[in-house]
Amino acid sequence: MTNKVEICGVNTSTLPVLTKKEKDELFERIKQGDMNARDTFIKGNLRLVLSVIQRFSNRGENPDDLFQVGCIGLIKAIDNFDTSVGVQFSTYAVPMIIGEVRRFLRDEGPIRVSRSLKDTAYKALRAKERFINAHSKEPTIAELARELDIPKEEIVFALDAIADPVSLYEPVYHDGGEAIYVMDQVRDTKNTDSNWLESIAINEAMKHLTDREKHILDLRFFRGRTQMEVASEIGISQAQVSRLEKSALKQLRKYV
């Protein structure tokens, strides 16, 4: 998707980029009801939509669909943006576009959630918002259950069902320099120093084997073939495969 030049009939390589001065001037005209200025502002921010939907390129969705949904989020952001707040339009628009895309993925994605489950989840979210406004703190699941008269387990299940999958490359913190991603917070139990050193040792030891021995070990332990399958593939007997395999493993142990 990142290399797609044309999306929804729009040549992305020729999309315009507006300066801050142009954005400010267009917004003044938009406030006065100038629809031409609104159209120009939308076209001038399509690159922003494109950059946002690239975050969702690993979901397997049609990029044209995501682009159209992202444009809906952009239009909503334009219609609701308050210039007096003092923030850049992109700062306000990006979460709006992301939210619109996530709603689309949640409702139209390959993982189907029943309407009743969605209704329960949305009731819980509205009850949570009311509770926060009233008590200035987040409610527990038990408090939500009492408020809605719904079993706790049902609320947990419903909220989990509408939760968006999180990409390992989703930024969780940004201090103006390099971002910290989800994958940076996940412990790697495979690529430890000991496993890394062991892998180097095995690679070095493999250099002492013949090409046939390397091939047999590759078929047996990296491709999951049986000795009979290996024998058939390289044209020798199963007994010879067994003998060569044992000899190769013995050689490896000598160097690892």
Buried (B, 14 or more C-beta within 10 A) or exposed (E): BEEEEEBEEBEBEEBEEBEEEBBEBBBEBBEEEBEEBBEBBBEBBBBBBBBBBBBBBEBEBEBBBBBBBBBBBBBBBBEEBEEEEEEEBBEBBBEBBBEBBBBBBBEEBEEEBEEEBBEBBEBBBEBBEEBEEEEEEEBEBEBBBEBBEBEBEBBBEBBEBBEBEEBEEEEEEEEEEEEEBEEEEEEEEEEEEEEEEEEEEEEEBBEEBEEBBBBBBEBBEEEEBEBEBBBBEBEBEBEBBBEBBEBBBEBBEEEE
